[in-house]
């Protein structure tokens, strides 16, 4: 039987109609912070030059309320950082639940998910927790994540499983695992060992998802170096999902590390108006007409390193895409852990 999360992923990739004007999505990701306690090789977070921060509680609650009133019914509390870094996470889960949100979820690396935090998150009303565990053993975990925390993360996973089983708490528990050249060989062993603790384990190919990691992914991490993202040049996300950064910016991408796809500041503009503003419509038009040149979307979909311009200059943290590189960090870590 197909798991709930796989059905949800399939649904999120289906666009009923490619239109410049779209209904407010039912689903929203609200980023609590862009700070992360890990430094995963395949993620652009560690080379991000945007100011680090945590969302203001008043702003978070205002966005949750406005979004719910606009018709949003599902919210994930994560983005380009680690949600457990924000000590207000449990409060936001409870607040969203009381507003009437039907599905509340997080993705976390799990290192900070102590028994106390796990108890509080479950008590607050979480519906789904997905742990990002991208290696099958301590050595490969340290290589991929940049931290020697594998044993602690597995311990936290097992405690979550016990919470769900012994107390009959009604939340889903998942693992996501990004497959790289250094973790591919043990993925089946990992599944055999930890599948019993979760509702499903999802394995993802290592791709240049953010449009910011083509050089690194292709040269050092991806198994299939010629593969492009499977979206036929049209990204479904810009038609059917809301993404809010910790600054309160509405962006068209869940991996917008430098705010290149920000279309509005929700401290100034209403969500219902911003979702279909001229910037949003122009980006959708470019996707529909396959005219992605000059956008970060082109680099994501085509796995390339072309120059890109932000949709709104005033909100972006500018970088030279062609030289924005963390290959040195990757090589150093590979040499450290693999003695290459």
KEFIVEX-94115 format. One record per residue (C-alpha): residue in one letter; x, y, z. Coordinates in pm, whole numbers, always signed. Each point is the difference from the previous one (the first is absolute). Layout:
// residues N
+---+--------+--------+--------+
| r |      x |      y |      z |
+---+--------+--------+--------+
| A |      X |      Y |      Z |
...
+---+--------+--------+--------+
//
This chain:
// residues 340
+---+--------+--------+--------+
| r |      x |      y |      z |
+---+--------+--------+--------+
| X |     +0 |     +0 |     +0 |
| X |   +135 |   +341 |    -98 |
| X |    +88 |   +221 |   +297 |
| X |   -169 |   +331 |    +68 |
| X |   +316 |   +197 |    -69 |
| X |    +46 |   -158 |   -343 |
| X |   -358 |    +86 |    -91 |
| X |    +56 |   +355 |   +121 |
| X |   +319 |    +35 |   -207 |
| X |   -176 |   -125 |   -312 |
| X |   -286 |   +239 |    +59 |
| X |   +235 |   +297 |    +46 |
| X |   +158 |    -72 |   -339 |
| X |   -333 |     +5 |   -183 |
| X |   -120 |   +331 |   -141 |
| X |   -362 |     -4 |   -116 |
| X |    +48 |   +300 |   -224 |
| X |   +309 |   +200 |    -90 |
| X |   -129 |   +353 |    +40 |
| X |   +150 |   +337 |    +81 |
| X |   -268 |    +52 |   +265 |
| X |    -22 |   -279 |   +257 |
| X |   -222 |    -72 |   +297 |
| X |   +156 |    +30 |   +343 |
| X |   +165 |   -337 |    +71 |
| X |   -117 |   -219 |   +287 |
| X |   +360 |    -62 |   +104 |
| X |   +261 |   +242 |   +139 |
| X |   +356 |    -31 |   +119 |
| X |    +86 |   +256 |   +267 |
| X |   +375 |    +22 |    +54 |
| X |    +84 |    +64 |   +364 |
| X |   +372 |    +54 |    -56 |
| X |   +275 |    -32 |   -260 |
| X |   +247 |   -105 |   +269 |
| X |   +104 |   -366 |     -5 |
| X |   +200 |   -206 |   +247 |
| X |   +118 |   -234 |   -280 |
| X |   +197 |    +67 |   -316 |
| X |   -116 |   -265 |   -248 |
| X |   +222 |    -35 |   -306 |
| X |   -291 |    +19 |   -246 |
| X |   -164 |   +306 |   +158 |
| X |    +72 |   +365 |    -84 |
| X |    -65 |   +116 |   +356 |
| X |   +366 |     +2 |   +104 |
| X |    +96 |   +231 |   -288 |
| X |   -303 |   +224 |    +43 |
| X |    +99 |   +367 |    +41 |
| X |   -343 |   +124 |   +101 |
| X |    -34 |   +133 |   +354 |
| X |    -80 |   -273 |   +252 |
| X |   -304 |    +41 |   +217 |
| X |   -312 |   -140 |   +167 |
| X |   -355 |   +109 |    -75 |
| X |   -158 |   +247 |   +241 |
| X |   -284 |   -166 |   +198 |
| X |   -246 |   +278 |    -77 |
| X |    +74 |    -29 |   -371 |
| X |    -29 |   -380 |     +1 |
| X |   -340 |     +6 |   +168 |
| X |   -122 |   +280 |   -224 |
| X |    +93 |   -199 |   -312 |
| X |   -160 |   -317 |   +138 |
| X |   -323 |   +185 |    +71 |
| X |     -9 |   +183 |   -333 |
| X |    +77 |   -317 |   -195 |
| X |   -269 |   -198 |   +178 |
| X |   -257 |   +270 |    -67 |
| X |   +105 |     -9 |   -368 |
| X |    -70 |   -374 |    -21 |
| X |   +333 |   -167 |    +87 |
| X |    -57 |   -320 |   +201 |
| X |   +342 |   -165 |    +18 |
| X |   +323 |   +144 |   +134 |
| X |   +356 |   -128 |    +21 |
| X |   +236 |   +178 |   +236 |
| X |   +331 |    -22 |   -183 |
| X |   +193 |   +145 |   -293 |
| X |   +370 |    +51 |    -60 |
| X |    +94 |    -45 |   +367 |
| X |    -63 |   -231 |   +297 |
| X |   -342 |    +68 |   +161 |
| X |    +97 |   -132 |   +344 |
| X |   +244 |   +290 |    +36 |
| X |   -306 |   +219 |    +58 |
| X |   -110 |    -54 |   +360 |
| X |   -350 |   +122 |    -95 |
| X |    -68 |   -293 |   -235 |
| X |   -232 |   -177 |   +243 |
| X |   -195 |   +320 |    +60 |
| X |    -52 |    +47 |   -375 |
| X |   -120 |   -359 |    -40 |
| X |   -254 |    +49 |   +279 |
| X |   -105 |   +339 |   -138 |
| X |    -54 |   -143 |   -348 |
| X |   -195 |   -294 |   +138 |
| X |   -231 |   +233 |   +193 |
| X |    -54 |   +213 |   -310 |
| X |   -129 |   -311 |   -175 |
| X |   +291 |   -117 |   -218 |
| X |    -71 |   -357 |   -103 |
| X |   +355 |   -122 |    -62 |
| X |   +312 |   +131 |   +175 |
| X |   +343 |   -143 |    -72 |
| X |   +375 |    +49 |    +26 |
| X |   +316 |   -130 |   -162 |
| X |   +299 |     -3 |   +235 |
| X |   +348 |   -152 |    +16 |
| X |   -108 |   -130 |   +341 |
| X |   +320 |    +81 |   +187 |
| X |   -177 |   +248 |   +230 |
| X |   -309 |   -217 |    +44 |
| X |    +57 |    -90 |   +365 |
| X |   -260 |   -190 |   +202 |
| X |   -122 |   +327 |   +146 |
| X |    -40 |   +169 |   -340 |
| X |   -158 |   -312 |   -150 |
| X |   -256 |    -16 |   +283 |
| X |    -84 |   +368 |    -40 |
| X |    -33 |    -16 |   -379 |
| X |   -226 |   -303 |    +12 |
| X |   -206 |   +155 |   +280 |
| X |    -39 |   +320 |   -203 |
| X |   -177 |   -194 |   -274 |
| X |   +252 |    -84 |   -274 |
| X |   -142 |   -221 |   -275 |
| X |   +322 |   -106 |   -173 |
| X |   +372 |     -3 |    +78 |
| X |   +258 |    -81 |   -267 |
| X |   +362 |    -53 |   +101 |
| X |   +268 |    +78 |   -257 |
| X |   +258 |   -278 |    +49 |
| X |   +229 |    -19 |   -301 |
| X |   +240 |   -279 |    +85 |
| X |    -15 |   -350 |   +144 |
| X |   +289 |    +12 |   +247 |
| X |   +203 |   +234 |   +223 |
| X |   +287 |    +53 |   -242 |
| X |   -209 |    +82 |   -306 |
| X |   -236 |   +211 |   +211 |
| X |   +291 |   +215 |   +121 |
| X |   +114 |    +38 |   -361 |
| X |   -342 |    +97 |   -134 |
| X |   -141 |   +201 |   +292 |
| X |   +325 |   +144 |   +131 |
| X |    -78 |   -114 |   +356 |
| X |    +60 |   -319 |   +197 |
| X |   -363 |    -29 |   +111 |
| X |   -119 |   -323 |   -161 |
| X |    -43 |   -192 |   +325 |
| X |   -190 |   +288 |   +163 |
| X |   -232 |    +41 |   -299 |
| X |    -80 |   -372 |     -5 |
| X |    -63 |    +11 |   +375 |
| X |   -241 |   +289 |    -54 |
| X |   -171 |   -188 |   -283 |
| X |    -55 |   -306 |   +218 |
| X |   -145 |   +216 |   +277 |
| X |   -245 |   +158 |   -245 |
| X |   -100 |   -349 |   -109 |
| X |    -63 |    -97 |   +362 |
| X |   -210 |   +313 |    +51 |
| X |   -214 |    -94 |   -295 |
| X |    -30 |   -366 |    +90 |
| X |    -34 |     -3 |   +378 |
| X |   -216 |   +307 |    +42 |
| X |   -193 |    -49 |   -325 |
| X |    +79 |   +356 |   -104 |
| X |   -152 |    +73 |   -339 |
| X |   +288 |   +138 |   -200 |
| X |   +183 |   -132 |   -305 |
| X |   +373 |    -65 |    +15 |
| X |   +225 |     -6 |   -307 |
| X |   +365 |     +4 |   -106 |
| X |   +141 |   +170 |   -308 |
| X |   +338 |   -109 |   -135 |
| X |   +182 |   +188 |   -277 |
| X |   +206 |   -255 |   -192 |
| X |   +355 |   +107 |    -87 |
| X |   +305 |   -186 |   -126 |
| X |   +101 |    -51 |   +362 |
| X |   -331 |   -128 |   +137 |
| X |   -144 |   -198 |   -292 |
| X |   +168 |   -331 |    +83 |
| X |   -166 |    -32 |   +342 |
| X |   -349 |   +135 |    -69 |
| X |   -162 |   -346 |    -16 |
| X |   +167 |   -100 |   +324 |
| X |   -125 |   +324 |   +156 |
| X |   -355 |    -73 |   -111 |
| X |    +13 |   -354 |   +138 |
| X |   +125 |   +124 |   +334 |
| X |   -221 |   +305 |    +59 |
| X |   -316 |    -58 |   -202 |
| X |   -167 |   -155 |   +305 |
| X |    +14 |   +332 |   +185 |
| X |   -180 |   +217 |   -257 |
| X |   -298 |    +11 |   -232 |
| X |   +222 |    +37 |   -306 |
| X |   +357 |    +75 |   -112 |
| X |    +37 |   +221 |   -305 |
| X |   +320 |    -15 |   -204 |
| X |    +76 |   +303 |   -216 |
| X |   +257 |    +36 |   -276 |
| X |   +257 |   +271 |    +70 |
| X |    -97 |   +277 |   -241 |
| X |    +65 |   +371 |    -40 |
| X |   -340 |    +77 |   +153 |
| X |    +67 |   +358 |   +105 |
| X |   +166 |   +102 |   -326 |
| X |   +304 |    +86 |   +210 |
| X |   +196 |   -326 |    +15 |
| X |    +55 |   -119 |   -357 |
| X |   +380 |     -5 |    +10 |
| X |    +18 |   -171 |   +339 |
| X |   -275 |   -254 |    -65 |
| X |   +129 |    -94 |   -346 |
| X |   +369 |    -21 |    +85 |
| X |     -9 |   -160 |   +344 |
| X |   -337 |   -129 |   +114 |
| X |   -251 |   -111 |   -260 |
| X |     -8 |   -359 |   -122 |
| X |   -151 |    +96 |   -335 |
| X |   +201 |   +308 |    -99 |
| X |   -199 |    +66 |   -319 |
| X |   -345 |    -13 |   +150 |
| X |   -219 |   +308 |     +8 |
| X |   -294 |    +60 |   +230 |
| X |   -319 |   -174 |   -105 |
| X |   -232 |   +291 |    -63 |
| X |     -9 |    +51 |   -378 |
| X |   +111 |   +364 |    +49 |
| X |   -311 |    +81 |   +201 |
| X |    +28 |     +5 |   +377 |
| X |   -331 |    -87 |   +169 |
| X |   +100 |   +183 |   +316 |
| X |    -61 |   +346 |   -142 |
| X |   -360 |    -94 |    -72 |
| X |   -109 |   -194 |   +308 |
| X |   +214 |    +69 |   +308 |
| X |    +69 |   +295 |   +228 |
| X |   +347 |    +64 |   +140 |
| X |    +69 |   +265 |   +262 |
| X |   +355 |    +88 |   +114 |
| X |    +88 |    +84 |   +358 |
| X |     +6 |   +371 |    -99 |
| X |   -365 |    -24 |   -102 |
| X |    +71 |     -2 |   -374 |
| X |   -219 |   -198 |   -238 |
| X |   +232 |   -191 |   -232 |
| X |    -79 |   -234 |   -287 |
| X |   +246 |   -269 |   +114 |
| X |    +54 |   -208 |   +314 |
| X |   +377 |     +9 |    -58 |
| X |    +45 |   +372 |    -62 |
| X |   +320 |    +44 |   +200 |
| X |    +78 |   +350 |   -130 |
| X |   -355 |   +137 |    -49 |
| X |    +30 |     -6 |   -379 |
| X |   -364 |   -104 |    -40 |
| X |   -161 |   +229 |   +258 |
| X |   -310 |   +168 |   -142 |
| X |   -133 |   +192 |   +303 |
| X |    +55 |   +110 |   +358 |
| X |   -299 |   -120 |   +204 |
| X |    +68 |   +267 |   +259 |
| X |   -112 |   +245 |   -269 |
| X |   -224 |   -198 |   -237 |
| X |   -298 |   -228 |    +56 |
| X |    +60 |   -366 |    -77 |
| X |   -300 |    -33 |   -233 |
| X |   +122 |   +295 |   -208 |
| X |   +368 |    -98 |     +1 |
| X |    -65 |   -357 |   -120 |
| X |   -115 |   +124 |   -342 |
| X |   +198 |   +322 |    -28 |
| X |   +185 |    +96 |   -318 |
| X |   +324 |   -169 |   +111 |
| X |   -178 |   -329 |    +62 |
| X |   -185 |    +15 |   -329 |
| X |   +314 |    +80 |   -198 |
| X |   +188 |   -296 |   +150 |
| X |   -289 |   -236 |    -71 |
| X |    -12 |   +129 |   -356 |
| X |   +371 |    -71 |    -45 |
| X |    -51 |   -357 |   +116 |
| X |   -303 |    -58 |   -220 |
| X |   +183 |   +140 |   -304 |
| X |   +332 |   -173 |    +87 |
| X |   +184 |   +334 |    +25 |
| X |   +204 |    -52 |   +314 |
| X |   +320 |   +173 |   -111 |
| X |   +132 |   +236 |   +265 |
| X |   -193 |   -161 |   +287 |
| X |   +126 |   -224 |   +278 |
| X |   -273 |   -242 |   -112 |
| X |   +198 |    -73 |   -317 |
| X |   +296 |   -119 |   +204 |
| X |   -222 |   -224 |   +212 |
| X |   -193 |   -162 |   -285 |
| X |   +288 |    -29 |   -247 |
| X |   +278 |    -61 |   +257 |
| X |   +216 |   +282 |   -132 |
| X |   +199 |   +296 |   +135 |
| X |   -129 |   +294 |   -197 |
| X |    -19 |   +357 |   +125 |
| X |   -332 |    +86 |   +161 |
| X |   -178 |   +314 |   +111 |
| X |   -236 |    +31 |   +297 |
| X |   -368 |    +63 |    -64 |
| X |    +19 |   +293 |   +241 |
| X |   +342 |   +154 |    +48 |
| X |    -90 |   +172 |   +327 |
| X |    -54 |   -328 |   +188 |
| X |   +284 |   -213 |   -139 |
| X |   +346 |    -65 |   +137 |
| X |   +204 |    +14 |   -320 |
| X |   +265 |   -257 |    -89 |
| X |   +195 |    -84 |   -313 |
| X |   -173 |   -329 |    -84 |
| X |   +290 |   -119 |   -214 |
| X |   +256 |    +33 |   +279 |
| X |   -228 |    -68 |   +299 |
| X |   +153 |   -333 |    +96 |
| X |    +53 |   -230 |   +299 |
| X |   +215 |   -257 |   -181 |
| X |   +290 |    +74 |   +233 |
| X |   -211 |    -90 |   +303 |
| X |   -110 |   -323 |   -167 |
| X |   +352 |   -103 |   -107 |
| X |   +137 |    +72 |   +348 |
| X |   -261 |   -216 |   +166 |
| X |    +38 |   -285 |   -248 |
| X |   +375 |     +0 |    +60 |
| X |    -56 |     +1 |   +375 |
| X |   -245 |   -289 |    +15 |
| X |    +89 |   -204 |   -308 |
| X |   +376 |    +58 |    -15 |
| X |    -18 |    +67 |   -372 |
+---+--------+--------+--------+
//
